[in-house]
Amino acid sequence: MANLGKSVSYLFMAEFMLLITGYAVHFFLGRHLGPAEYGIYGVILTLMTTITLILATGIPTAVSKLISEDIRYAEYIKRKALRLQVLSSIIIAVIYFLSAGFFAYLLRDSSLIGYIRLSALVFPTYSLFAIYLYYFNGLQKFGKQAILITVYSILKLLLVIILVLMMEIYGAILGFVISPLIAFIFAMFIKKGGQYEERREVRIYGKMIKFALPIIVLSVFLNVLLNIDLWFVKAILTDVETGFYTASSMLTKMVYMAMVSVTGVLFPAISASIASKSLERTRSLIGHSLRYLTLGLLPVIAYFSIRSDRITSMVYGQEYISAWQSLSILIFGITFLILFFTFATIMNASGKPKKSMYMIIVGLIISIALNYTLIPRYGLIGAASATTIAGAVILLISGISVKRQFGLRLRGRFFFNTLSALALSCLVILLFSFMSSSKFIIIPESMLFFSVYFALLIFVFKELTKVDIKRVQEAVPFSSKFRFLFEFLGGV
């Protein structure tokens, strides 16, 4: 569990860097472009991301699984996967390029055609980068995986900002095209050749594709579920309202990106555990991961929900203040989807990707029906509500499925203690808010909120124990510099 904690720490730090650089990109673009053009950028980005997932999840995830089961054949598997990715990415890029007019028609805006065609270039570059990302994941070299994510994050930030100043929205798209290409070249340099065996297996492509297809469907449909509300807003409402909803959507997706890092470690760990037929270890991995994820998610939801107006105006400016209501609802929907994605990862690692695929299809059908019904009546609030309801339904279904499969137990006391600490923390910051109405007070206020929350869990409700604190100490790099703090907390 210590090694797993250290791995999560490395990946979380990398994902945090991705979060910060993503925050910086959107902070800059939202203010530089204005709501209308920022909304267009958001729509293009979500289209580009959705199609990229066909190449970034299926085959790369299969690479991670196959390598984690037997690392002797890592080089062979990677080489075969790269060949498959090159062919697939070129085919998809051509189809996407030719479909630009169709996508623009569905979104009721012909001006999108040029942006869509340019974004087709991202598929070949990101698909190659993704293979190396999951190659390191399968080898459980999470440090190198974290370095690669960090390099990509910084490159994307710098290139997007520089190119936007030169070419506006076209520059932003080119930043997304070039950054994974440079990161891919960097990955080839940090990869050191290992003593891996060569395997002559004609069916390796078949194994990859068979495993990848359900995961591709799951990932693409999940991303559609994350973005279809924005597409409906673009098709039904104005460009300015689309910009407001893009702001809400991007703020919640930053939380999504930060929290799903734990699943990157869960997948190979659970695959290896199931392959060794260790049910108790598998159950322990799942239980601890879900517990820590819940402890981290709940305060984020609460703070975003009650401070959505201040968060929106601080990040994007007062011009975007109309986005706060949809943000306060959408954060719940994104949280449900984070937890669903974790359950889906567990099902995929246990060799049952079709289950999660069917669940996401159900969620997508619900979301489409609700968006079509609610947006014309309730606008941005209707869009956020549609995603939240659909997310809640598939979370419930997936949670029951994983509980039955692995015999997980729910602790009522855990939820009571955590929610009690959360409620008291909310009361503290509501009292604190009377001290200042300034939107910039949000930084010390949020620090106070999270400090009170975790202090209550440790000192009052005893929900975080010495064992948990020891795991955090083992997981946090350079924790020796904070030894006095961990010794103090461990002595409670």
VOGU-3710 file (C-alpha; in Angstrom, 3 decimals, decimal comma):
1> manlgksvsy> 0,000/0,000/0,000  2,989/2,313/0,628  4,237/1,866/-2,937  0,755/2,489/-4,255  0,528/5,660/-2,158  3,872/6,913/-3,470  2,735/6,193/-7,037  -0,520/8,075/-6,502  1,499/10,964/-5,069  3,732/11,218/-8,147
11> lfmaefmlli> 0,802/11,044/-10,529  -1,264/13,429/-8,449  1,558/15,962/-8,536  1,765/15,597/-12,309  -1,993/15,873/-12,653  -1,839/18,909/-10,386  0,658/20,463/-12,795  -1,719/19,599/-15,648  -4,505/21,210/-13,627  -2,513/24,377/-12,942
21> tgyavhfflg> -1,386/24,783/-16,551  -4,922/24,073/-17,756  -6,190/26,686/-15,311  -3,640/29,162/-16,674  -4,611/28,476/-20,315  -8,315/28,977/-19,633  -7,674/31,941/-17,334  -5,778/33,620/-20,162  -8,072/32,599/-23,039  -11,293/33,445/-21,211
31> rhlgpaeygi> -10,109/36,988/-20,569  -8,233/37,450/-23,868  -10,934/36,135/-26,217  -14,104/37,209/-24,382  -17,220/35,023/-23,756  -18,333/34,599/-27,401  -14,956/33,519/-28,870  -14,063/31,586/-25,724  -17,285/29,637/-26,193  -16,236/28,748/-29,763
41> ygviltlmtt> -12,818/27,648/-28,483  -14,506/25,499/-25,834  -16,712/23,745/-28,387  -13,744/23,000/-30,709  -11,683/21,752/-27,766  -14,405/19,338/-26,640  -14,905/18,000/-30,172  -11,162/17,525/-30,562  -10,841/15,848/-27,156  -13,741/13,470/-27,754
51> itlilatgip> -12,283/12,120/-30,999  -8,759/12,020/-29,525  -10,014/9,616/-26,870  -10,557/6,960/-29,552  -6,765/6,881/-29,921  -5,709/7,910/-26,417  -7,567/5,318/-24,340  -8,296/2,066/-26,173  -4,979/0,790/-27,553  -2,848/2,605/-24,911
61> tavsklised> -4,937/1,080/-22,093  -4,543/-2,350/-23,702  -0,781/-1,720/-23,767  -0,823/-0,947/-20,025  -2,802/-4,100/-19,235  -0,733/-6,447/-21,410  2,576/-5,069/-20,107  1,462/-5,172/-16,458  0,571/-8,858/-16,863  4,057/-9,739/-18,197
71> iryaeyikrk> 6,679/-6,984/-18,456  9,126/-9,262/-20,324  7,306/-8,419/-23,562  6,975/-4,679/-22,967  9,064/-3,579/-25,958  7,342/-5,965/-28,326  3,879/-4,789/-27,202  4,850/-1,109/-27,466  6,280/-1,531/-30,962  3,153/-3,277/-32,249
81> alrlqvlssi> 0,907/-0,682/-30,613  2,783/2,224/-32,239  2,260/0,720/-35,684  -1,444/0,259/-35,009  -1,757/3,827/-33,673  -0,123/5,413/-36,719  -2,519/3,679/-39,106  -5,602/4,349/-36,939  -4,788/8,012/-36,319  -4,345/8,794/-40,031
91> iiaviyflsa> -7,679/7,164/-40,915  -9,527/8,979/-38,114  -7,899/12,330/-38,943  -9,012/12,086/-42,589  -12,590/11,145/-41,663  -12,779/13,936/-39,076  -11,381/16,490/-41,555  -13,969/15,535/-44,179  -16,780/15,640/-41,571  -16,104/19,254/-40,525
101> gffayllrds> -19,112/20,569/-42,444  -21,393/17,988/-40,830  -20,264/18,883/-37,294  -20,713/22,599/-38,048  -24,231/21,895/-39,323  -25,190/20,050/-36,123  -23,867/22,950/-34,035  -25,605/25,481/-36,326  -22,475/27,511/-37,025  -20,654/27,267/-40,382
111> sligyirlsa> -17,778/29,424/-39,087  -16,535/26,379/-37,143  -15,457/24,452/-40,275  -11,932/25,908/-40,496  -11,250/25,359/-36,796  -12,497/21,763/-36,959  -10,333/20,925/-39,972  -7,183/22,313/-38,344  -7,853/20,335/-35,139  -7,645/17,069/-37,127
121> lvfptyslfa> -3,844/17,369/-36,907  -3,899/16,630/-33,182  -4,887/12,977/-33,626  -1,601/11,594/-35,017  0,554/13,555/-32,565  -1,395/12,804/-29,379  -1,945/9,131/-30,255  1,833/8,463/-30,299  2,347/10,381/-27,048  -0,404/8,304/-25,394
131> iylyyfnglq> 1,349/5,013/-26,173  4,434/6,046/-24,219  2,310/7,397/-21,390  0,606/4,026/-20,900  3,813/2,109/-21,642  5,341/3,602/-18,494  2,058/2,996/-16,670  2,103/-0,719/-17,521  5,720/-1,005/-16,322  4,539/0,801/-13,156
141> kfgkqailit> 7,235/3,433/-13,711  4,940/6,127/-12,445  7,790/8,574/-11,901  8,573/8,665/-15,615  4,865/8,806/-16,422  4,556/11,804/-14,116  7,568/13,519/-15,744  6,030/13,012/-19,174  2,692/14,488/-18,080  4,500/17,477/-16,540
151> vysilklllv> 6,559/18,157/-19,683  3,421/17,970/-21,836  1,564/20,327/-19,475  4,249/23,011/-19,581  4,669/22,743/-23,353  0,941/23,092/-23,912  0,720/26,160/-21,689  3,595/27,970/-23,384  2,668/27,070/-26,956  -1,041/27,889/-26,594
161> iilvlmmeiy> -0,390/31,321/-25,073  2,345/32,261/-27,585  0,386/31,061/-30,623  -2,926/32,606/-29,469  -1,264/36,003/-29,353  -0,286/35,461/-32,985  -3,323/33,664/-34,456  -6,157/33,819/-31,874  -8,287/30,614/-31,859  -6,216/29,000/-34,627
171> gailgfvisp> -3,142/29,482/-32,440  -4,792/27,742/-29,488  -5,559/24,718/-31,656  -1,986/24,583/-32,994  -0,697/24,605/-29,407  -2,631/21,398/-28,768  -1,230/19,872/-31,980  2,465/20,628/-31,406  2,831/20,002/-27,637  2,163/16,204/-27,671
181> liafifamfi> 4,543/15,794/-30,603  7,426/17,362/-28,673  6,453/15,345/-25,558  6,528/12,142/-27,646  10,077/12,910/-28,799  11,057/13,601/-25,184  9,566/10,225/-24,116  11,844/8,369/-26,500  14,844/9,984/-24,814  13,867/9,146/-21,213
191> kkggqyeerr> 13,012/5,529/-22,058  15,900/3,255/-21,210  16,036/-0,091/-22,959  15,315/-3,036/-20,674  16,113/-6,739/-20,928  12,736/-7,636/-22,407  12,032/-10,763/-24,400  10,735/-10,807/-27,944  7,418/-12,543/-28,484  6,247/-13,734/-31,860
201> evriygkmik> 2,509/-13,709/-31,499  0,334/-13,231/-34,563  -2,758/-12,544/-32,455  -1,315/-9,598/-30,502  -3,232/-7,100/-32,654  -6,417/-9,075/-32,126  -5,903/-9,069/-28,351  -5,297/-5,326/-28,303  -8,309/-4,503/-30,445  -10,642/-6,897/-28,613
211> falpiivlsv> -9,733/-5,364/-25,268  -9,598/-1,798/-26,588  -12,959/-1,561/-28,356  -15,209/-1,556/-25,243  -12,836/0,887/-23,506  -12,870/3,184/-26,538  -16,660/3,181/-26,539  -16,683/3,802/-22,777  -14,158/6,655/-22,957  -15,714/8,361/-25,973
221> flnvllnidl> -19,253/8,054/-24,613  -18,133/9,273/-21,182  -16,483/12,280/-22,798  -19,613/12,891/-24,865  -21,569/12,777/-21,612  -19,135/15,334/-20,173  -19,537/17,651/-23,177  -22,938/17,088/-24,758  -24,514/19,712/-22,504  -22,106/22,303/-23,957
231> wfvkailtdv> -22,918/21,199/-27,524  -26,633/21,527/-26,860  -26,035/24,984/-25,358  -24,107/25,990/-28,500  -26,867/24,691/-30,805  -29,793/26,172/-28,835  -28,540/29,278/-26,990  -26,288/32,242/-27,923  -22,495/32,363/-28,351  -22,168/34,464/-25,194
241> etgfytassm> -24,159/31,919/-23,156  -21,965/29,205/-24,675  -18,950/31,124/-23,344  -20,498/31,268/-19,862  -21,191/27,537/-19,880  -17,698/26,795/-21,223  -16,357/28,597/-18,138  -18,502/26,469/-15,790  -17,630/23,300/-17,668  -13,882/23,918/-17,692
251> ltkmvymamv> -13,740/24,747/-13,991  -15,418/21,450/-13,094  -13,288/19,481/-15,569  -10,158/20,727/-13,850  -11,433/18,995/-10,711  -12,145/15,910/-12,822  -8,608/15,855/-14,231  -7,050/16,208/-10,775  -9,101/13,490/-9,107  -8,993/10,735/-11,739
261> svtgvlfpai> -5,193/10,414/-11,365  -5,789/7,675/-8,776  -7,414/5,491/-11,446  -4,203/5,581/-13,475  -2,534/3,622/-10,668  -5,573/1,489/-9,881  -5,789/-0,058/-13,345  -2,420/-1,899/-13,514  -2,465/-2,603/-9,764  -5,901/-4,273/-9,899
271> sasiasksle> -5,046/-6,080/-13,147  -1,940/-7,572/-11,517  -3,847/-8,383/-8,323  -6,644/-10,174/-10,192  -4,111/-12,034/-12,361  -2,513/-13,367/-9,152  -6,009/-14,332/-7,867  -5,601/-12,295/-4,687  -9,178/-11,282/-3,844  -8,324/-9,842/-0,436
281> rtrslighsl> -5,587/-7,619/-1,850  -7,900/-6,497/-4,667  -10,651/-5,679/-2,200  -8,187/-3,740/-0,046  -6,877/-1,729/-3,012  -10,397/-0,795/-4,091  -11,602/0,005/-0,585  -8,687/2,282/0,338  -8,740/4,056/-3,023  -12,473/4,786/-2,824
291> ryltlgllpv> -12,152/5,958/0,781  -9,382/8,453/0,055  -11,063/9,616/-3,137  -14,282/10,311/-1,231  -12,414/12,168/1,526  -10,810/14,384/-1,107  -13,871/14,919/-3,276  -16,468/15,931/-0,698  -14,836/19,194/0,449  -14,169/20,191/-3,171
301> iayfsirsdr> -17,835/19,747/-4,076  -18,989/21,693/-1,054  -16,611/24,595/-1,576  -17,305/24,906/-5,313  -21,033/24,796/-4,698  -21,217/27,503/-2,035  -18,515/29,724/-3,538  -19,254/29,333/-7,268  -19,842/33,068/-7,764  -16,495/34,083/-6,269
311> itsmvygqey> -14,582/31,301/-8,048  -16,059/32,265/-11,428  -15,364/35,987/-11,091  -11,846/35,427/-9,717  -10,822/33,082/-12,561  -12,606/34,646/-15,540  -13,548/38,126/-14,387  -16,819/39,812/-13,574  -17,871/39,476/-17,228  -18,529/35,755/-16,598
321> isawqslsil> -20,477/36,108/-13,336  -23,618/34,687/-15,000  -21,919/31,270/-15,046  -22,004/30,822/-11,261  -25,423/29,155/-10,991  -24,651/26,451/-13,542  -21,246/25,879/-11,878  -22,837/25,305/-8,464  -24,961/22,486/-9,958  -22,498/21,052/-12,479
331> ifgitflilf> -19,838/20,352/-9,827  -22,142/17,646/-8,437  -22,565/16,064/-11,862  -18,799/16,006/-12,462  -18,253/14,433/-9,043  -20,721/11,663/-9,865  -18,863/11,057/-13,130  -15,479/10,945/-11,348  -16,767/8,216/-9,042  -18,405/6,400/-11,953
341> ftfatimnas> -15,127/6,514/-13,898  -13,357/4,972/-10,904  -15,882/2,127/-10,773  -15,600/1,719/-14,552  -11,803/1,476/-14,258  -12,229/-1,279/-11,659  -14,602/-3,179/-13,958  -12,238/-2,747/-16,913  -9,253/-3,988/-14,907  -11,240/-7,052/-13,845
351> gkpkksmymi> -11,817/-7,903/-17,514  -15,418/-6,682/-17,753  -15,251/-3,540/-19,909  -18,579/-4,293/-21,600  -20,430/-3,730/-18,322  -19,166/-0,188/-17,955  -19,753/0,420/-21,672  -23,448/-0,430/-21,368  -23,784/1,784/-18,289  -22,338/4,839/-20,031
361> ivgliisial> -24,668/4,298/-22,991  -27,606/4,412/-20,567  -26,224/7,643/-19,065  -25,793/9,182/-22,491  -29,371/8,409/-23,524  -30,643/10,007/-20,296  -28,444/13,077/-20,807  -29,542/13,628/-24,423  -33,214/13,425/-23,468  -32,788/15,793/-20,503
371> nytliprygl> -30,644/18,337/-22,372  -33,141/18,463/-25,225  -35,981/18,999/-22,742  -34,437/21,238/-20,086  -32,168/23,682/-21,978  -34,960/25,441/-23,950  -36,849/25,957/-20,661  -34,141/26,588/-18,084  -31,053/27,559/-20,109  -27,663/26,926/-18,512
381> igaasattia> -29,192/25,574/-15,298  -31,081/22,987/-17,356  -27,850/21,845/-19,036  -26,045/21,441/-15,695  -29,013/19,579/-14,214  -29,126/17,139/-17,138  -25,478/16,118/-16,628  -25,944/15,829/-12,865  -28,997/13,569/-13,082  -27,423/11,307/-15,723
391> gavillisgi> -24,217/11,048/-13,658  -26,127/10,126/-10,495  -27,972/7,293/-12,251  -24,894/5,580/-13,715  -22,932/6,089/-10,481  -25,618/4,214/-8,566  -25,690/1,348/-11,094  -21,885/0,994/-11,281  -21,455/1,221/-7,504  -23,920/-1,617/-6,912
401> svkrqfglrl> -22,184/-3,729/-9,579  -18,668/-3,310/-8,095  -19,962/-3,874/-4,552  -21,504/-7,186/-5,572  -18,503/-8,326/-7,613  -15,892/-7,740/-4,893  -18,009/-7,899/-1,752  -17,218/-4,376/-0,625  -18,663/-3,156/2,656  -20,071/0,313/3,285
411> rgrfffntls> -19,287/1,918/6,642  -22,128/4,135/7,835  -19,877/5,709/10,451  -17,400/6,825/7,756  -20,072/8,770/5,878  -21,536/10,240/9,082  -18,117/11,450/10,302  -17,093/12,833/6,920  -20,375/14,664/6,300  -20,365/16,040/9,851
421> alalsclvil> -16,842/17,424/9,377  -17,939/18,880/6,053  -21,015/20,584/7,536  -19,011/22,141/10,370  -16,352/23,355/7,924  -19,042/25,028/5,820  -20,372/26,819/8,895  -16,883/28,099/9,696  -16,354/29,674/6,278  -19,854/31,137/6,217
431> lfsfmssskf> -18,937/32,953/9,437  -15,555/33,859/7,944  -17,246/35,338/4,854  -18,753/38,109/6,987  -15,205/39,425/7,483  -14,829/40,416/3,830  -16,948/40,595/0,696  -13,879/40,742/-1,562  -13,633/37,968/-4,132  -9,870/37,719/-3,414
441> iiipesmlff> -10,546/36,525/0,158  -11,299/33,148/-1,449  -7,662/31,982/-1,166  -7,249/32,279/2,639  -10,877/31,258/3,064  -10,400/28,026/1,100  -7,223/27,238/3,076  -9,159/27,717/6,298  -12,002/25,524/5,016  -9,788/22,554/4,109
451> svyfallifv> -7,719/22,940/7,299  -10,830/22,809/9,482  -12,212/19,853/7,518  -9,120/17,662/7,874  -8,486/18,791/11,463  -11,993/17,641/12,410  -11,440/14,299/10,675  -8,206/13,771/12,643  -8,809/15,251/16,087  -12,587/15,044/16,591
461> fkeltkvdik> -14,034/12,228/14,490  -10,830/10,117/14,389  -11,635/9,169/10,789  -8,032/9,729/9,698  -5,862/7,433/11,835  -2,145/6,982/12,478  -2,086/4,390/9,695  -3,537/6,907/7,221  -1,086/9,594/8,296  1,802/7,146/7,903
471> rvqeavpfss> 0,614/6,313/4,375  0,497/10,021/3,517  4,010/10,464/4,918  5,272/7,539/2,811  3,459/8,821/-0,279  4,538/12,469/-0,117  7,916/13,166/-1,712  10,335/15,102/0,553  8,093/14,298/3,538  11,214/14,212/5,761
481> kfrflfeflg> 11,219/18,020/5,633  7,819/17,962/7,369  8,703/15,178/9,819  7,691/17,218/12,863  4,197/17,711/11,410  3,656/14,024/10,660  4,985/13,038/14,113  2,569/15,479/15,718  -0,395/14,227/13,687  0,600/10,601/14,189
491> gv> 0,622/11,106/17,945  -3,042/12,102/18,137
//
